[in-house]
Amino acid sequence: MEWIAAMQRAIAYMEAHLMEDINYEDVAKHVHTSSYEFHRAFSFLTGMTANAYIRNRRLSMAGREIVETDARITDIALKYGYETPESFTKAFTRFHGVAPRAARETAAKLALFNPLAIKITVEGGKSMDYRIVQTKALKFIALVRSFRNEIINDEENHEIADFWDECNRNQLLGPIWMLRPDGKRDLYGLCSPTREGADTFDYGIGMPIDGDTAAFDPAKLEKAGFSIWDVKPGTYVVFDCIGENGDCISQTWAKFYQEFLPQMGYEAEEETDYELYYENGRPGLFCELWIPVRKK
């Protein structure tokens, strides 16, 4: 999919239906992609979720109506999708920094949130190192959890990081750790491909099953909570995530959508993407990010 054009269509759709009961899933259907992939692309391209965009646009418009009309605040709250004046006042105050009634009575300064326009600019002088890899079919054994689509690129959410912490703290990966020899215990953070109509995605933490993996009893590991994760052969673009924490992963995803896709003649493929954490990685490398792509 041509993501820049798709996001522009998405914004136009949201603007045309701001006063209706819509969310990011409705917008995803309009641009003919899964809610998960749309949510991820939009958030990394714009720095906010589609739901946040809709909410901010409504609150910006509500602010103008508060100060420019004498309509009842209760009616304005209902008009912009809030079931109670209290919930509207809380959201309005958080966004504008002043309560609705105070804004009307004191002519307070309000926050303006204009419609987005996505543009690609060529700045030059910056490099984005990558490599294209053709992979064979891969098989992993992993602990897998489901997460809500809304947590993607949410700086306040740490559910996946907490999942990693839980695995490390409680040594949950011990049963598969012992299947691999020293120096071959790289860990993978596996992210499921999109699923039609799903509002969650799967994320697994695991290791590959290959010639370096000792024989094991699948039923025994399944009973311990592990799953087999298959990945089809495909084309992957690989980026180094350089940094001290997971922020560098989000930054790399943003560059993928903002810089790589618009200029390199590829589009995202709906297959497993993953982070590769080396047991003995080079200094400064947090992980490698492997993203499935295909030529347009």
N, C-alpha and C positions, 0 to 999 in steps of 0.2 A: 504494500500500500504506500502511496505517496503521502507521507505523514503530514507534511506541511499543508498541502491542499486539504487533506482530511480535517486537520485541526481548524483550519479557517472555516470550513463548512460547519464544523461542530460549534464554533463560536457564533456563527450566523444563526444556527438553529437555536442555541440557547437565548440569544438576544430576541429572536422572534417569539419565543415561548416563555419568557421570564415570568410572566404572571400566571403561568399554569403550574400544575403539580408535576414537575419533572425532576429527574436526577441524572447522574452520570450514565446509568444503564439505558435510559431513554435516548440519550445523546449517542451512545455507542451504537445502538440499533440504527440510528439515522445515518451514521457514516459506515455502516455495514462491517463492524468488527466486534470482537468479543468485548464484554465490559471490562475484563481484566486487562487486555492489551490496550484498550482505549485509555483506561485510567492511568496505566503506567506511562504511555506516550504523552498524554496531556500533562501529567504532573511534572515529568522531566523536561518537557519543552517550555512550560510556562512557570514552573516553580510553585504551582498550587494545584489542588485537585479541581475537577470540574464542579463538584458540589460546593467547594469554597468559592469558586468564581461566581456561581449562581447566587449564593448567599451574599457575597460582597456587593454584587451589582444591585440586588434587591434593597439592601440596607442603604446603599448610596442613593438610590432613587427615593426610598422612604424618607431619607433626610431632607431632600429637596421638598418633598410634599409636606413634611412637618412645618418647615419654615415659610413656605410659599402659599399655603392654604390654611383654612380654618377647619378642615375636616377633623372629625373626632379621632383621637389617637387610637381608640379601640378599633375603629373602622379601618384605619391605615394598617394596623397590626394584622387584621384578618386579610386585607387586600394583598399583603406581601407574604402570606403563608404562615403566619403565626397564630396558633390556636387560642392563646391567651395574651392579654396585655402584659402580663408579667414576663413571659418568655420573650416577647418583643422588646420590652424595656431592657432586659438583660443583654440580648444580642446587640441592640442599638447602642447601648452604653459601651459595650466592649469594642464595637467598631468605631464609633465616633468620639468616644471619650467623654460623653455627656448624655444624660438621660433625655428622652424625647420631650418631656414637658419643659425641662430647663432649656433645651435647645430653642424651643419656640418662644419662651418668655424672655430669654436673655440675648437672642440673636447670636448664639455661640458659633464658633468656627466648627465646620463639619468636614468629615473626610470625604473626598471625591474619588470614586473608583470608576474610571471610564472603561468602555469596551476594549478588549484586547485586540491587537493586530499583530499577527505573527509574521515576522520578516527575517529573512536570512541575510546577514551582512558578512562581507569578506573583509577581515581585518588584516590578514597577512602576517608573516613573521612568527606564527605559532605552529608548532608541530604536534601531531597526534599520532604517535607510533601505534602500529597495529600489524597483525599478520593474519592471513587467510589460511585456514587449515581445513582439509578434507578429512573427515573422521569416518571410521568404520562403526559398525554397530557396537554399542557399549552396554555394559551391564554393571549395576552397582547394588550394594546391599546397604540399606540406610534406615535410620529412624526418621519417620515422616509425620509431619503435623499439617493441619489445615489452618490457613490464616485468611482473614477477611481482605478482600481486594483493597479496601479503603486504607490499609496501613502502608501501602506502597508510597515511598517518599514522604511519609509523615514524620517530621523531625521529632514530634512528641511521643511517637510510638516506638517501643523497644522490644516488641514481642519476639522477633526473630533473634535479636541479640540475647534476649533472656533464654531462648531455647538453646543457643550455643552455651551460655553460661551454665544452664542446668545440666547439659551433657558433660561438660568439663568438670563441674563441681561434684556430680554424683557418679562420674566415671561410667556413664551409660554406654559409651562406645567400646568399653573393654572387650566384649565378646568378639567384635570384628577387628579390633586393634591387634589382637593376638593372632589373627589369620594372616597378617602381613609381616614380612621381615623388616628389620631395621633399615632405614633409608628408603623404604617403599610405603611409608605410612602417611601419604598425602591424603588430606581430607577434602571432600567436595561438598559444597552447598548447592543442592539441586533444586531448581524451580520448575514447576510443572508447566507444560504448554497450556494454552487457553482452552477452556471448555465452554461450549455454547450454553448460555443462560446461567452459568455458575457465578455466585457472588463470593466464592472463596478460591484460593489456589493452594496447592500442596508445596511444601518446602521440606526437603530431606537433607540430613547430614549423614554422609556415609563414605564408603571406600569402594574402589573398583573391584570387580570380579574378573581376574585375568590369570595369566600363567604364574604370577607371583602370589596368588591367593591360595592358601592351604585348603584342603578338602574340608567341607563342613556339612552339617545336617540342616537343610533348609527349614524343616519342620521345627527343630529345636530353636533356631534363631527367630523364626516367625512367632513362636510362643513367647520369646523374650521381647517382642515388639518390633522386630525388624521386618523390612519389606524388600523385595527385589524390584529394582527400578531399571527399566529398559529404555535405552535411547537409540533412536534410529540413526543410520548413517546420514551424514549431512555436511553442509558447509558452515564453518564457524569463523567469525571474526574475533580475534583474541586481543585484549587490551591488558596492559599492566596497570594495576591499581596501586599507586605509590602513595603511602601515607602511614599514619600510626593507628588509624581506626577505620571503622566502616564508612565514615563520611566519604572516603575516596571512591567507594563503590558507587554511591549516589552521583558523585561528580562525574564519574566515567559514563554512567548511564545517560546523564544529561548531554555529554559530548557526543555520545552515540546518536541520539536523536537530533541534536542541534547542528552537528558538524558532519558526522560520518554519513548518515543516510541521505541528506540533501545533496551531497556532492560526489558520492562514490558509486552510484549506479546500482545499489543494493536495496533490498527491503527486508524487513524483519520476517523471519519464518516462525510459524507456530509450532515450536518444538522445545524440548527442555533446554533452558539456559543454566549455566552453573558458574560458581566461583571455585577456583582451585587453590587450595591452601597447602603450600609445600611444607613437608616436614623439615627440610633444610633449604629454605628459600634464601635468595640473596638479600643483602641488607637494603632496607627501604621498601621492599616489595611486600605489600599487605596480602595481595592475592592476584591471580589472573582472572579476568572476567571473560567467559566464553559465551558468545551470543550467536544463535543460529540465524543465518541470513540466506537469501537467494538473489541471484541476478534478476534485475527487472526484465 
